Amino acid sequence: MMLIHMLHFHERCVISYGGLIPIDGVNSNGDVNLMKRYRIYDHEKEGIKGLISIVGVKYTEGRHVAQKTIDLVYKKLGINSSKCITMDTPVQGGLIERFNDFLENAIEKRPQELNEETVKQLVYNYGSEYPKIIKYINEDSTYAKRVSSISHVIKAEILFNIREEMAQKLADIVMRRTELGTAEYPGEEALKNCANIMAQELGWDGSRVQMEIEEVKKIYRGLNESFCNRWTGFTGGHLVKRLVKEGHEVSALARKTSNTESLEKLE
């Protein structure tokens, strides 16, 4: 059923994501005009010497904007800037020249406990850092086992993310450090196996293990209800129709001026 109403977020919102959106202004219809380019402000023009502000737009431009800003700082300080190296510095796990060759080599040299598909997943997720996962399997082959029968995530990944990525909560492992909970609820088997590994590493007792599992389950409760913003547009409209067709209850938010006629009668 299609519902159009304002939500009581503290009661019904399961997961939220927020941030600041840079805008150029508001048009006559009340819609905001989003900025399309980053801006670097030198506040010396306003009488504030030594202050530079940045308004970013695209995450993918972050490195470039940082370089431009630092170049401006050097210029204002009258110092010749050194050559920027971040353009050529690989991201974590990015020390790969030819990916297909790298992947083929990883599969060929894989431990006997791992199948080809599991190695592919490790390389896709960890890149050139994947040998750090393999290290734990070489120390104890039981860590090559999957955390559940329906997931490609292996136990060595859980150990790696605790020891080297500072995972302190089961939700960290499920929702952020691995792909376990990316698409759907990972299942009871996966939660128990991950929680048991964390208990051994972090000294949890039985009650802490159960609490961590219940916290993750709570995140997924209610996800059969979907919330859609900007649903009167082309993409949002098709998404809502698909969700309703699949039997989901959809809650949507719309402006008074939006045309909701095409979707109001969906059942």
C-alpha positions in Angstrom: 0.0 0.0 0.0 1.2 3.5 -0.8 1.1 6.0 2.1 1.8 9.7 1.7 2.3 11.4 5.0 4.9 13.0 7.3 6.7 10.5 9.4 7.3 10.5 13.1 11.0 9.9 12.6 11.8 8.9 16.2 9.2 6.1 16.1 9.4 4.8 12.5 12.8 5.7 11.0 15.1 2.7 11.0 18.2 4.1 9.3 18.9 7.7 8.4 21.7 9.5 6.5 22.2 13.2 6.6 24.6 15.9 5.5 25.0 19.5 4.4 24.0 20.2 0.8 25.6 23.3 -0.8 23.0 25.3 -2.6 23.1 28.4 -4.9 19.7 29.6 -3.9 16.0 28.8 -4.1 13.9 29.4 -7.2 10.4 30.8 -7.4 8.8 27.3 -7.0 10.6 26.8 -3.7 13.0 24.2 -5.1 16.7 24.6 -4.2 19.4 25.0 -6.9 22.3 22.8 -5.9 25.9 24.0 -6.5 27.6 22.3 -9.4 31.2 23.3 -8.7 33.3 23.5 -5.6 34.2 26.9 -4.2 37.4 28.0 -2.4 36.9 31.3 -0.4 39.7 33.5 0.5 38.3 35.6 3.4 41.1 38.2 3.1 38.7 39.9 0.7 36.4 40.4 3.7 39.1 41.7 5.9 39.8 38.3 7.6 43.4 37.5 6.8 44.7 33.9 7.0 41.3 32.2 6.7 40.3 30.0 3.7 37.0 28.1 3.5 36.1 25.3 1.1 32.6 24.3 -0.1 32.8 20.9 -1.7 30.2 19.4 -4.1 31.4 16.0 -5.3 33.2 13.4 -3.2 35.2 12.4 -6.3 36.7 15.9 -6.5 37.9 15.8 -2.9 41.6 15.2 -3.7 41.7 17.8 -6.5 40.0 20.4 -4.3 42.5 19.7 -1.5 45.4 20.2 -3.9 44.0 23.5 -5.1 43.5 24.7 -1.6 47.0 23.8 -0.4 48.5 25.5 -3.5 46.6 28.7 -2.5 47.9 28.5 1.1 51.5 28.2 -0.2 50.9 31.1 -2.6 49.6 33.3 0.2 52.5 32.4 2.4 54.9 33.2 -0.4 56.4 29.7 -0.4 57.1 27.7 -3.4 55.0 24.5 -3.1 56.5 21.1 -3.7 55.0 18.8 -6.3 51.7 17.3 -5.2 52.0 13.5 -4.9 48.5 12.6 -4.1 47.5 12.4 -7.7 49.8 9.4 -8.1 49.5 7.9 -4.6 47.3 4.8 -4.7 44.4 4.6 -2.2 44.5 1.8 0.5 44.6 -1.5 -1.4 45.3 0.2 -4.7 48.8 -1.0 -5.4 47.7 -2.9 -8.5 48.9 -2.1 -12.0 46.9 -4.6 -14.0 43.9 -5.8 -12.1 43.1 -8.9 -14.2 46.8 -10.1 -13.9 46.7 -9.4 -10.2 43.5 -11.3 -9.7 44.8 -14.3 -11.8 48.0 -14.4 -9.7 46.0 -14.3 -6.5 43.8 -17.2 -7.6 46.8 -19.2 -8.7 48.6 -18.7 -5.4 45.6 -19.1 -3.1 45.8 -21.4 -0.1 44.3 -24.8 -0.7 41.5 -24.0 1.9 40.1 -21.2 -0.4 38.2 -21.7 -3.6 38.5 -19.4 -6.5 35.3 -17.4 -5.8 36.3 -16.6 -2.3 39.7 -15.3 -3.5 37.9 -13.1 -6.0 35.8 -11.6 -3.2 38.9 -10.9 -1.1 40.6 -9.1 -4.0 37.5 -7.1 -4.9 37.1 -6.0 -1.4 40.6 -5.5 -0.1 42.7 -5.0 -3.3 46.4 -5.3 -2.8 45.8 -5.6 1.0 44.2 -9.1 0.7 47.4 -10.9 1.8 46.7 -9.6 5.3 43.6 -11.8 5.3 45.5 -14.7 4.0 48.0 -14.3 6.8 45.5 -15.4 9.4 44.5 -18.5 7.3 48.2 -19.5 7.1 48.3 -19.3 10.9 45.0 -21.2 11.5 43.3 -22.9 8.5 39.9 -22.8 10.3 39.7 -19.1 9.6 39.3 -19.9 5.9 35.7 -21.1 6.6 32.8 -18.9 5.7 30.8 -17.3 8.5 27.6 -18.8 7.1 26.5 -21.0 4.2 25.0 -18.1 2.4 27.9 -15.6 2.5 31.3 -15.4 0.9 32.7 -13.6 4.0 35.3 -15.7 5.8 36.3 -15.8 9.4 39.7 -14.4 8.7 38.1 -11.2 7.6 36.4 -10.8 11.0 39.7 -11.3 12.7 41.5 -8.8 10.4 38.8 -6.1 11.0 39.0 -6.5 14.7 42.8 -6.4 15.0 43.6 -4.0 12.2 40.5 -2.0 11.4 39.4 -1.3 15.0 36.0 -3.0 14.9 34.6 -2.9 18.4 30.9 -3.8 17.8 29.2 -6.6 15.9 27.4 -3.9 13.9 30.8 -2.5 12.8 31.6 -5.9 11.3 28.1 -6.5 9.7 27.3 -3.0 8.5 30.6 -1.3 7.8 33.8 -3.4 7.8 32.5 -6.3 5.6 29.8 -6.8 3.0 27.8 -9.1 5.3 24.9 -6.8 5.8 25.1 -4.6 2.7 22.2 -6.0 0.8 20.1 -7.9 3.5 19.9 -9.5 6.9 22.9 -11.8 7.0 21.2 -14.5 9.1 21.5 -16.0 12.5 24.4 -18.3 11.7 26.6 -15.4 10.5 25.8 -13.2 13.5 26.6 -15.9 16.0 29.9 -16.9 14.3 31.1 -13.3 14.0 30.0 -12.5 17.6 31.9 -15.6 18.9 35.1 -14.5 17.2 34.7 -11.0 18.6 34.1 -12.5 22.1 37.4 -14.4 21.9 39.3 -11.3 20.8 37.6 -8.7 22.9 36.8 -10.7 26.0 33.0 -10.6 25.8 30.9 -12.8 28.0 27.7 -14.5 27.0 25.4 -11.6 27.9 27.5 -9.2 25.8 27.4 -11.6 22.8 23.6 -11.8 23.0 23.3 -8.0 23.4 25.5 -7.4 20.3 23.4 -9.9 18.2 20.1 -8.3 19.3 21.4 -4.8 18.4 22.1 -5.9 14.9 18.8 -7.6 14.6 17.1 -4.4 15.7 18.7 -2.6 12.8 17.0 -4.9 10.3 13.6 -4.9 12.0 11.2 -2.7 10.1 13.3 -2.7 6.9 10.3 -4.3 5.1 8.9 -0.8 5.2 10.6 1.6 2.8 10.9 5.4 3.0 11.4 7.3 -0.2 12.2 11.0 -0.6 12.0 12.8 -4.0 9.7 10.1 -5.2 7.7 12.3 -7.6 10.7 12.4 -10.0 11.4 10.0 -12.7 13.8 7.6 -10.9 12.0 7.9 -7.5 8.6 7.2 -9.2 9.8 4.0 -10.8 11.4 2.9 -7.5 8.2 3.4 -5.6 6.2 1.4 -8.2 8.7 -1.4 -8.0 8.6 -1.5 -4.2 4.8 -1.5 -4.1 4.7 -4.3 -6.8 7.0 -6.4 -4.6 4.7 -6.0 -1.6 6.6 -3.4 0.4 4.8 -0.8 2.4 6.2 2.6 1.2 6.1 5.8 3.1 6.9 8.9 1.0 7.5 12.6 1.6 6.3 15.2 -0.9 5.9 19.0 -1.1 2.4 20.5 -1.4 3.2 21.7 -4.9 4.3 18.3 -6.1 2.1 16.3 -8.5 1.4 13.0 -6.6 -1.6 11.9 -8.7 0.2 9.1 -10.6 1.3 7.3 -7.4 -1.4 8.0 -4.9 -3.6 5.1 -5.9 -0.9 2.4 -6.0 -1.8 -0.8 -4.2 
